[in-house]
């Protein structure tokens, strides 16, 4: 089979960066605000588009921030799974540090199927996770159609923070909540793994700029998801910076963190959930209204 190669790009928005304080001592090593790279983090996948069953392939991702090559990523972990079988995904880690912005792994695609590959890339406080498909052998039409549906869902889930997509996705969640008639909290699904569910204990709207406790229950196959690493990424429309908060597990499967809004309006909240087997995220909106 002839091999075709494709370059897949995804753009993530830069997470919050600390500002440097002024220091009159030039030898102190302090970094001025103008020296901080505020460009968004980008990840471009270089991988084959088609392979024969049992063939090895080199999977590469180029990580950049503006014109700068990013060699200091803290993690590049490739998630690989067959279309329709995300629960059986494998995680393969790239060696660190990167070399001229490139991070790579080798993988053997054994079966005749459509595979999804997704390098979860964390660098400089930001996280991007593009998705690319590889057709191995000649899978049947049903598999190809299922892969196309999955690709569309993944593109909506991609960490690009496109405002129109975020708005549509929010309404999808609202429709889902109304269909299930949850009175006290909403039940989040969407791009998450089918075995995982998130129930929000915080209302969609609050009044005033008082501190808000963001709280939610997470389950895995109907049992409490315990000892997970949960981070909240929070921003408003047009923000160049992100606020990152680590949530605490207050009881089995319940995670929460206090957040103090600085202004009125709609806040995007991306919940990142991770443990040794899980790396998922889901987004919703919190409306802060004037009293």
Buried (B, 14 or more C-beta within 10 A) or exposed (E): EEEEEEEBEBBBBBBBBEEEEEEEEEEEEEEEEEEEBEEBBBBBBBBBBBBEBEBEBEBBBBBBBEEEBBBEBEBBBBBBBBBBEBEEBEEBEBEEEBEEBBBBBEBEBEEBBBBBBBBBBBBBBBBBBBBBBBBBBEBEEEBBEBBEEBBEEBBBBBBBBBEEBBBEBBEEBBEBBEEEEEEEBBBBBBBBBEBBBBBBBBEBEBEEBEEBEBBBBBBBEEEBBEEBBBBBBBBBEEBEBBBBBEBEBEEEBBBBBEBEBEEBBBBBBBBBBBBEEBBBBBBBBBEBEEE
